[in-house]
């Protein structure tokens, strides 16, 4: 169930809901869906991937070639999937995308509750799509729900003034990922916080959080 909903900084002055209506480009927060699709198709967290340029041919149907780069333009040798997600390395994600194909990624993301239009193109692996907070949060929750997508709801029942129940609601659920792969994804997301050089490691050293945390940074 939805426990909190903060749609803006001040409802008196700004009544536009940034949770369900506002959409923005999700950037690297989309990468876990690429990783989940890859791992559900045979990859393991400790598999090593080449951190070198990868090329996608004919991306526009007219012969255009596209190759992404890492945020700091660096390249390297082999890198595990766990390290790749922790450091949000673009070339690792892009190589996974090339291995399994954009349509497979779209299908997995849709099953996990991503309701916005997702174009099956290579650049999707870097989060070129626009989504809202509600659908992205619901999709992420699949990982900690042992692979079960639970549609977020915030009204459980409606009663009349005498307490008689008029209507009850329960969330729609769907097993979209095996519990084993969901567990592995949680471990990868924890690495974003706990692994050396993880992009969210400041939650430990700066904000001093001690509890278990998994997550993903994104621009």
Secondary structure, 3 states (H helix, E strand, C coil): CCCCCCCCCCCCCCCCCCCCCCCEECHHHHHHHHHHHHHCCCCCCCCEEECCCCCECCCCCCCCCECCCCCCCCCCCEEEHHHHHHCCCHHHHHHHHHHHCHHHHHHHHHHCCCCCCCCCCHHHHHCCCEECHHHHHHHHHHHHCCCEEECCCCCCEEECCCCCEEEECCCCEEECCCHHHHHHHHHHHHHHHHCCCCCCCHHHHCCCCCCCCCCCCCC
